[in-house]
Amino acid sequence: MQVQEERAASFDRSLGEASVLVIPGWNGSGAGHWQTIWEQKYTQFRRVEQTNWTRPARQDWIAQIDMDLDCAASPTFLVAHSLGCLAVAHWAGAAGKKTNRVAGAFLVAPPWLTESDQCPAQLADFLPMPLDQLPFPSLFVASENDHYLPIEIAARLSASWGSQFVDVGRQGHINVASGHGPWPAGEGLLRGFVARA
């Protein structure tokens, strides 16, 4: 029992001491979203604020990640949700040696975008999908009934990125609409990932 308590305390300490950039997706993450709740809980968590959350421009989002990384303590963990995951992957493909500043990326429920009528016009700037292997450790968290990312495609995208893959079952898009406020299970996954890294 004492060993488990010490291990839990170690995870809490490592998460509380880690430099973390939180990267929300399309339309940002509101007051009840787990990203926002975690930011409020851990003082080392900082949000990457975008100029335009509703009409995201890929180059603007990438540039903002780049600037915020310059100001963050190194090494930094990235905690991204939905379109924020694609922003991280696009940034990694263009950042060169600056990717050395990233200790790891926690990637939750990225959308699968295709050049079709199904893709919202506001997100077309993020096409084509980034498929190159990420140059830092990553944990890819997917849900079996996420209507933005079929689970079989999630597994393939995770493999393409070189990520550790976690299937959390039927959890929707892992956001407020799917009932994920604080999301303690996700916080546990992040703790473990940070502690291992």
C-alpha positions as CSV (number, residue, x, y, z in Angstrom):
1,M,0.0,0.0,0.0
2,Q,2.8,2.4,0.9
3,V,4.6,1.7,-2.4
4,Q,1.4,2.6,-4.3
5,E,1.0,5.8,-2.4
6,E,4.7,6.8,-3.0
7,R,4.2,6.0,-6.7
8,A,1.1,8.1,-6.9
9,A,2.8,11.0,-5.1
10,S,5.7,10.7,-7.5
11,F,3.3,10.9,-10.5
12,D,1.6,13.9,-9.0
13,R,4.9,15.6,-8.4
14,S,6.2,14.9,-11.9
15,L,3.0,16.3,-13.4
16,G,2.9,19.3,-11.2
17,E,6.6,20.1,-12.0
18,A,6.4,19.5,-15.7
19,S,6.4,22.4,-18.2
20,V,3.2,21.8,-20.2
21,L,1.6,23.7,-23.1
22,V,-2.1,23.0,-23.6
23,I,-3.2,23.1,-27.2
24,P,-7.0,23.1,-27.6
25,G,-8.8,22.3,-30.9
26,W,-11.3,24.1,-33.1
27,N,-13.3,26.7,-31.1
28,G,-11.0,26.3,-28.1
29,S,-11.8,24.5,-24.8
30,G,-14.4,26.1,-22.6
31,A,-14.8,26.3,-18.9
32,G,-15.9,22.7,-18.4
33,H,-13.4,21.1,-20.7
34,W,-10.7,18.8,-19.1
35,Q,-7.9,20.9,-20.6
36,T,-9.2,24.0,-18.9
37,I,-9.7,22.2,-15.6
38,W,-6.2,20.8,-15.7
39,E,-4.8,24.3,-16.5
40,Q,-6.5,25.6,-13.4
41,K,-5.2,22.7,-11.3
42,Y,-1.5,22.8,-12.3
43,T,0.3,26.1,-12.3
44,Q,2.9,24.9,-14.8
45,F,0.2,24.3,-17.5
46,R,0.0,27.2,-20.0
47,R,-2.6,27.4,-22.9
48,V,-1.5,28.2,-26.4
49,E,-3.9,31.0,-27.2
50,Q,-4.9,31.4,-30.8
51,T,-5.9,34.6,-32.5
52,N,-8.9,33.0,-34.2
53,W,-10.4,29.8,-32.7
54,T,-13.4,29.6,-35.1
55,R,-11.5,30.0,-38.4
56,P,-8.2,28.3,-37.7
57,A,-5.3,29.1,-40.0
58,R,-2.6,26.4,-40.0
59,Q,0.4,28.7,-40.3
60,D,-0.9,31.0,-37.5
61,W,-1.6,28.1,-35.2
62,I,1.9,26.6,-35.9
63,A,3.6,30.0,-35.3
64,Q,1.8,30.4,-32.0
65,I,2.9,27.0,-30.8
66,D,6.5,27.9,-31.8
67,M,6.4,31.2,-30.0
68,D,5.0,29.7,-26.8
69,L,7.6,27.0,-26.8
70,D,10.3,29.7,-27.0
71,C,8.9,31.1,-23.7
72,A,8.4,27.8,-22.0
73,A,10.8,25.9,-19.8
74,S,12.6,23.1,-21.6
75,P,11.8,20.3,-22.0
76,T,8.0,20.8,-22.4
77,F,5.1,18.5,-22.8
78,L,2.3,19.2,-25.2
79,V,-1.2,18.3,-24.3
80,A,-3.4,18.6,-27.4
81,H,-7.0,17.8,-28.1
82,S,-8.8,17.3,-31.5
83,L,-7.6,19.9,-34.1
84,G,-4.8,20.8,-31.7
85,C,-3.3,17.4,-32.3
86,L,-3.0,18.1,-36.1
87,A,-1.5,21.5,-35.2
88,V,1.2,19.7,-33.2
89,A,1.9,17.3,-36.0
90,H,2.1,20.0,-38.6
91,W,4.3,22.1,-36.3
92,A,6.6,19.1,-35.8
93,G,7.0,18.6,-39.5
94,A,8.2,22.2,-39.9
95,A,10.1,22.9,-36.7
96,G,13.4,21.3,-37.4
97,K,15.8,21.1,-34.3
98,K,13.3,23.0,-32.2
99,T,11.4,19.7,-31.7
100,N,14.2,18.9,-29.2
101,R,12.5,21.2,-26.8
102,V,9.5,18.8,-26.6
103,A,9.7,16.0,-24.1
104,G,6.5,14.4,-25.3
105,A,3.0,14.9,-26.7
106,F,-0.2,13.7,-25.2
107,L,-2.6,13.6,-28.2
108,V,-6.3,13.1,-27.6
109,A,-9.0,12.5,-30.2
110,P,-7.5,14.1,-33.4
111,P,-10.0,14.4,-36.2
112,W,-9.5,12.6,-39.5
113,L,-9.8,15.2,-42.2
114,T,-10.2,14.3,-45.9
115,E,-10.6,16.4,-49.0
116,S,-14.4,15.9,-49.3
117,D,-17.7,17.5,-48.6
118,Q,-17.5,16.0,-45.2
119,C,-14.6,18.3,-44.1
120,P,-15.8,21.6,-42.6
121,A,-14.6,24.5,-44.8
122,Q,-13.1,26.1,-41.7
123,L,-10.7,23.2,-41.3
124,A,-9.6,22.8,-44.9
125,D,-6.3,24.7,-44.2
126,F,-5.2,21.8,-42.1
127,L,-5.2,19.4,-45.1
128,P,-3.5,17.3,-46.1
129,M,-3.4,15.2,-43.0
130,P,0.1,15.2,-41.4
131,L,1.3,11.6,-41.5
132,D,5.0,11.8,-40.8
133,Q,6.5,10.2,-37.7
134,L,6.7,12.6,-34.7
135,P,10.3,13.2,-33.6
136,F,9.4,13.0,-29.9
137,P,7.6,10.4,-27.7
138,S,3.8,10.6,-27.9
139,L,0.7,9.0,-26.4
140,F,-2.3,8.8,-28.8
141,V,-5.6,8.5,-27.0
142,A,-8.6,7.4,-29.1
143,S,-12.3,6.5,-28.5
144,E,-14.2,3.7,-30.2
145,N,-17.2,5.9,-31.1
146,D,-15.6,9.2,-31.9
147,H,-17.5,10.4,-35.0
148,Y,-14.5,12.5,-36.0
149,L,-12.1,9.5,-36.1
150,P,-13.0,5.9,-36.7
151,I,-11.1,3.7,-34.4
152,E,-9.4,1.6,-37.2
153,I,-8.1,4.9,-38.7
154,A,-7.0,6.0,-35.3
155,A,-4.8,3.0,-34.9
156,R,-3.3,3.6,-38.4
157,L,-2.7,7.3,-37.7
158,S,-1.1,6.5,-34.4
159,A,1.2,4.0,-36.0
160,S,2.1,6.6,-38.7
161,W,3.0,9.1,-36.0
162,G,5.0,6.5,-34.1
163,S,2.8,7.0,-31.0
164,Q,1.9,4.7,-28.2
165,F,-1.8,3.9,-28.8
166,V,-4.5,3.8,-26.1
167,D,-8.1,2.8,-26.9
168,V,-10.3,4.2,-24.0
169,G,-13.5,2.4,-25.2
170,R,-16.7,4.2,-26.1
171,Q,-16.0,7.7,-25.0
172,G,-17.2,9.9,-27.8
173,H,-14.9,12.8,-28.8
174,I,-13.6,13.0,-25.2
175,N,-14.9,16.5,-24.7
176,V,-17.6,18.3,-22.7
177,A,-20.3,17.1,-25.1
178,S,-19.3,13.4,-24.4
179,G,-19.4,14.0,-20.6
180,H,-15.7,14.6,-20.0
181,G,-15.2,17.4,-17.6
182,P,-12.3,16.8,-15.2
183,W,-11.5,13.4,-16.9
184,P,-9.5,11.7,-14.1
185,A,-8.8,8.7,-16.2
186,G,-7.1,10.9,-18.8
187,E,-5.2,12.7,-16.1
188,G,-3.9,9.3,-14.9
189,L,-2.8,8.5,-18.4
190,L,-0.9,11.8,-18.6
191,R,0.7,11.3,-15.2
192,G,2.0,8.0,-16.3
193,F,3.3,9.3,-19.7
194,V,5.1,12.2,-18.0
195,A,6.6,10.0,-15.3
196,R,7.9,7.5,-18.0
197,A,9.3,10.3,-20.2
